[in-house]
Amino acid sequence: MRVIISIDVDNVKGSEKALDKILQILEENEVKACFLFAGKFLEENEVDIDRFREHEIGCHGYEHDGRGENFGLMNKEEQFR
């Protein structure tokens, strides 16, 4: 059986602490994942990206601010930050 997992990592309280446990579980089960980091999370938390070397890494925007990064609700300056 093939397992594919995508994990969004953003500024939800506790996200920075959960990464250790998630990586441990994935390693124990020999499962690879795609970690999608929010830019603001990486700015505000020390993350050793090398720890994710065995997985795919991506960015899924800068911040989830309750508007869901809905460009239709943002002014031009907000869209280009």
N, CA, C and O atoms as a DFTB+ gen file, in Angstrom:
324 C
 N C O
     1  1       0.842      -1.167       0.000
     2  2       0.000       0.000       0.000
     3  2       0.893       1.238       0.000
     4  3       1.928       1.260       0.666
     5  1       0.499       2.252      -0.736
     6  2       1.232       3.506      -0.807
     7  2       0.472       4.575      -0.028
     8  3      -0.741       4.723      -0.179
     9  1       1.203       5.321       0.809
    10  2       0.602       6.365       1.620
    11  2       1.218       7.696       1.215
    12  3       2.439       7.815       1.111
    13  1       0.378       8.688       0.989
    14  2       0.832      10.034       0.663
    15  2       0.212      10.992       1.671
    16  3      -1.005      11.009       1.858
    17  1       1.065      11.795       2.322
    18  2       0.587      12.708       3.349
    19  2       1.080      14.116       3.048
    20  3       2.240      14.321       2.690
    21  1       0.185      15.074       3.200
    22  2       0.535      16.489       3.073
    23  2       0.231      17.142       4.415
    24  3      -0.858      16.976       4.964
    25  1       1.213      17.892       4.941
    26  2       1.055      18.506       6.254
    27  2       1.248      20.013       6.126
    28  3       2.318      20.473       5.730
    29  1       0.205      20.784       6.463
    30  2       0.293      22.241       6.478
    31  2       0.844      22.671       7.838
    32  3       0.330      22.279       8.886
    33  1       1.897      23.481       7.799
    34  2       2.510      23.961       9.038
    35  2       2.368      25.476       9.061
    36  3       3.005      26.189       8.287
    37  1       1.514      25.953       9.970
    38  2       1.329      27.400      10.052
    39  2       1.230      27.822      11.511
    40  3       1.602      27.056      12.401
    41  1       0.745      29.002      11.763
    42  2       0.772      29.577      13.101
    43  2      -0.366      29.135      14.003
    44  3      -0.858      29.928      14.805
    45  1      -0.786      27.904      13.890
    46  2      -1.743      27.345      14.838
    47  2      -0.955      27.011      16.104
    48  3       0.112      26.401      16.028
    49  1      -1.468      27.402      17.247
    50  2      -0.761      27.192      18.514
    51  2      -0.343      25.731      18.668
    52  3      -1.166      24.824      18.542
    53  1       0.927      25.514      18.939
    54  2       1.455      24.177      19.143
    55  2       2.073      23.540      17.908
    56  3       2.682      22.475      17.999
    57  1       1.923      24.177      16.764
    58  2       2.469      23.601      15.523
    59  2       3.958      23.340      15.635
    60  3       4.450      22.303      15.190
    61  1       4.683      24.297      16.238
    62  2       6.132      24.146      16.331
    63  2       6.519      22.947      17.192
    64  3       7.550      22.318      16.952
    65  1       5.705      22.630      18.188
    66  2       5.991      21.497      19.069
    67  2       5.591      20.176      18.421
    68  3       6.214      19.146      18.681
    69  1       4.577      20.194      17.597
    70  2       4.072      18.961      16.984
    71  2       5.018      18.396      15.931
    72  3       4.977      17.201      15.639
    73  1       5.866      19.241      15.364
    74  2       6.738      18.780      14.283
    75  2       7.650      17.633      14.714
    76  3       7.860      16.695      13.946
    77  1       8.194      17.693      15.923
    78  2       9.068      16.621      16.409
    79  2       8.337      15.281      16.420
    80  3       8.854      14.274      15.936
    81  1       7.147      15.285      16.970
    82  2       6.360      14.043      17.065
    83  2       5.953      13.543      15.676
    84  3       6.003      12.344      15.404
    85  1       5.557      14.458      14.813
    86  2       5.161      14.065      13.454
    87  2       6.331      13.417      12.729
    88  3       6.173      12.365      12.109
    89  1       7.508      14.039      12.802
    90  2       8.687      13.464      12.151
    91  2       9.023      12.089      12.719
    92  3       9.400      11.185      11.974
    93  1       8.890      11.927      14.027
    94  2       9.163      10.645      14.668
    95  2       8.207       9.561      14.155
    96  3       8.635       8.459      13.813
    97  1       6.936       9.877      14.108
    98  2       5.934       8.901      13.647
    99  2       6.178       8.526      12.187
   100  3       6.099       7.352      11.824
   101  1       6.471       9.517      11.355
   102  2       6.740       9.233       9.941
   103  2       7.949       8.330       9.787
   104  3       7.924       7.380       9.005
   105  1       9.016       8.623      10.537
   106  2      10.228       7.812      10.451
   107  2       9.978       6.378      10.917
   108  3      10.410       5.426      10.268
   109  1       9.287       6.230      12.034
   110  2       8.989       4.896      12.569
   111  2       8.204       4.043      11.582
   112  3       8.349       2.821      11.557
   113  1       7.374       4.690      10.770
   114  2       6.519       3.962       9.834
   115  2       7.024       4.030       8.394
   116  3       6.351       3.586       7.464
   117  1       8.227       4.596       8.227
   118  2       8.861       4.711       6.913
   119  2       7.927       5.357       5.888
   120  3       7.780       4.878       4.764
   121  1       7.299       6.460       6.311
   122  2       6.372       7.199       5.464
   123  2       6.978       8.562       5.152
   124  3       7.503       9.237       6.037
   125  1       6.900       8.955       3.900
   126  2       7.356      10.270       3.474
   127  2       6.150      11.196       3.389
   128  3       5.028      10.750       3.152
   129  1       6.393      12.487       3.584
   130  2       5.298      13.459       3.553
   131  2       5.749      14.711       2.813
   132  3       6.934      14.907       2.543
   133  1       4.786      15.535       2.500
   134  2       5.046      16.853       1.936
   135  2       4.667      17.873       3.004
   136  3       3.499      17.982       3.377
   137  1       5.654      18.619       3.496
   138  2       5.424      19.655       4.493
   139  2       5.288      20.991       3.786
   140  3       6.197      21.427       3.080
   141  1       4.154      21.631       3.979
   142  2       3.888      22.933       3.367
   143  2       3.898      23.985       4.466
   144  3       2.977      24.067       5.278
   145  1       4.959      24.788       4.475
   146  2       5.149      25.787       5.522
   147  2       4.577      27.132       5.111
   148  3       4.701      27.544       3.957
   149  1       3.949      27.813       6.059
   150  2       3.549      29.208       5.862
   151  2       4.786      30.065       6.121
   152  3       5.534      29.809       7.064
   153  1       4.998      31.072       5.290
   154  2       6.169      31.928       5.425
   155  2       6.289      32.575       6.791
   156  3       7.383      32.645       7.351
   157  1       5.175      33.048       7.334
   158  2       5.200      33.708       8.639
   159  2       5.628      32.730       9.731
   160  3       6.335      33.122      10.660
   161  1       5.220      31.484       9.638
   162  2       5.628      30.478      10.614
   163  2       7.139      30.346      10.611
   164  3       7.755      30.288      11.675
   165  1       7.752      30.297       9.423
   166  2       9.208      30.153       9.335
   167  2       9.922      31.389       9.862
   168  3      11.013      31.279      10.423
   169  1       9.322      32.564       9.688
   170  2       9.921      33.785      10.225
   171  2       9.891      33.809      11.752
   172  3      10.823      34.303      12.387
   173  1       8.835      33.282      12.331
   174  2       8.629      33.402      13.772
   175  2       9.131      32.207      14.575
   176  3       9.167      32.270      15.804
   177  1       9.514      31.130      13.918
   178  2       9.965      29.925      14.623
   179  2      11.284      29.450      14.029
   180  3      11.489      29.482      12.815
   181  1      12.168      29.012      14.912
   182  2      13.424      28.436      14.431
   183  2      13.136      27.014      13.948
   184  3      12.785      26.132      14.732
   185  1      13.292      26.818      12.656
   186  2      13.020      25.511      12.065
   187  2      14.284      25.037      11.358
   188  3      14.804      25.724      10.479
   189  1      14.771      23.871      11.739
   190  2      15.928      23.270      11.078
   191  2      15.414      22.500       9.864
   192  3      15.024      21.337       9.970
   193  1      15.419      23.160       8.724
   194  2      14.865      22.571       7.494
   195  2      15.579      21.274       7.125
   196  3      14.983      20.410       6.481
   197  1      16.835      21.122       7.517
   198  2      17.564      19.880       7.215
   199  2      16.865      18.659       7.796
   200  3      17.014      17.555       7.271
   201  1      16.107      18.839       8.868
   202  2      15.380      17.712       9.476
   203  2      14.317      17.148       8.545
   204  3      13.847      16.026       8.733
   205  1      13.939      17.933       7.537
   206  2      12.883      17.528       6.613
   207  2      13.447      17.055       5.283
   208  3      12.706      16.887       4.315
   209  1      14.740      16.841       5.233
   210  2      15.446      16.503       3.990
   211  2      14.874      15.271       3.289
   212  3      14.906      15.195       2.060
   213  1      14.363      14.326       4.032
   214  2      13.828      13.093       3.440
   215  2      12.410      13.269       2.897
   216  3      11.842      12.350       2.307
   217  1      11.851      14.452       3.100
   218  2      10.477      14.731       2.700
   219  2      10.454      15.845       1.661
   220  3      11.469      16.495       1.411
   221  1       9.302      16.057       1.066
   222  2       9.140      17.212       0.187
   223  2       8.825      18.427       1.051
   224  3       8.160      18.320       2.081
   225  1       9.318      19.588       0.610
   226  2       9.094      20.825       1.349
   227  2       8.540      21.866       0.390
   228  3       9.025      22.006      -0.732
   229  1       7.529      22.590       0.833
   230  2       6.956      23.641       0.005
   231  2       6.454      24.782       0.863
   232  3       6.494      24.724       2.092
   233  1       5.983      25.813       0.202
   234  2       5.422      26.979       0.871
   235  2       3.982      27.132       0.399
   236  3       3.695      27.007      -0.791
   237  1       3.081      27.400       1.333
   238  2       1.680      27.569       0.932
   239  2       1.158      28.935       1.354
   240  3       0.074      29.063       1.923
   241  1       1.957      29.943       1.059
   242  2       1.554      31.304       1.352
   243  2       2.313      31.858       2.532
   244  3       3.131      31.172       3.143
   245  1       2.035      33.097       2.841
   246  2       2.734      33.761       3.942
   247  2       2.030      33.554       5.271
   248  3       2.670      33.206       6.263
   249  1       0.719      33.764       5.304
   250  2       0.002      33.748       6.567
   251  2      -1.463      33.378       6.337
   252  3      -2.065      33.757       5.333
   253  1      -2.015      32.640       7.278
   254  2      -3.448      32.368       7.262
   255  2      -4.067      33.267       8.316
   256  3      -3.967      32.990       9.511
   257  1      -4.699      34.329       7.884
   258  2      -5.152      35.366       8.809
   259  2      -6.671      35.405       8.988
   260  3      -7.220      36.450       9.337
   261  1      -7.339      34.313       8.762
   262  2      -8.786      34.285       8.924
   263  2      -9.529      34.595       7.637
   264  3     -10.713      34.282       7.510
   265  1      -8.848      35.204       6.688
   266  2      -9.472      35.462       5.395
   267  2      -9.095      34.362       4.415
   268  3      -9.507      34.387       3.255
   269  1      -8.317      33.407       4.880
   270  2      -7.929      32.293       4.025
   271  2      -7.093      32.720       2.835
   272  3      -7.094      32.052       1.801
   273  1      -6.378      33.829       2.973
   274  2      -5.590      34.368       1.878
   275  2      -6.417      34.491       0.606
   276  3      -5.940      34.218      -0.495
   277  1      -7.649      34.903       0.780
   278  2      -8.556      35.109      -0.336
   279  2      -8.200      36.433      -1.011
   280  3      -8.491      37.506      -0.483
   281  1      -7.569      36.344      -2.181
   282  2      -7.097      37.538      -2.862
   283  2      -8.237      38.491      -3.216
   284  3      -8.008      39.688      -3.388
   285  1      -9.432      37.985      -3.324
   286  2     -10.563      38.846      -3.607
   287  2     -10.899      39.778      -2.456
   288  3     -11.541      40.808      -2.660
   289  1     -10.469      39.427      -1.241
   290  2     -10.722      40.254      -0.066
   291  2      -9.547      41.165       0.279
   292  3      -9.646      41.983       1.193
   293  1      -8.433      41.028      -0.446
   294  2      -7.232      41.800      -0.147
   295  2      -7.075      42.965      -1.108
   296  3      -7.462      42.890      -2.274
   297  1      -6.490      44.057      -0.587
   298  2      -6.154      45.147      -1.501
   299  2      -4.857      44.789      -2.240
   300  3      -4.219      43.784      -1.924
   301  1      -4.481      45.590      -3.198
   302  2      -3.321      45.285      -4.048
   303  2      -2.030      45.158      -3.234
   304  3      -1.210      44.281      -3.507
   305  1      -1.847      46.022      -2.243
   306  2      -0.632      45.953      -1.408
   307  2      -0.563      44.641      -0.644
   308  3       0.506      44.040      -0.537
   309  1      -1.692      44.195      -0.111
   310  2      -1.713      42.938       0.633
   311  2      -1.401      41.749      -0.280
   312  3      -0.730      40.804       0.135
   313  1      -1.882      41.798      -1.509
   314  2      -1.653      40.697      -2.437
   315  2      -0.185      40.541      -2.799
   316  3       0.261      39.431      -3.090
   317  1       0.564      41.619      -2.786
   318  2       1.950      41.569      -3.229
   319  2       2.965      41.587      -2.098
   320  3       4.154      41.774      -2.356
   321  1       2.545      41.403      -0.877
   322  2       3.522      41.368       0.224
   323  2       4.272      40.074       0.248
   324  3       5.131      39.874       1.107
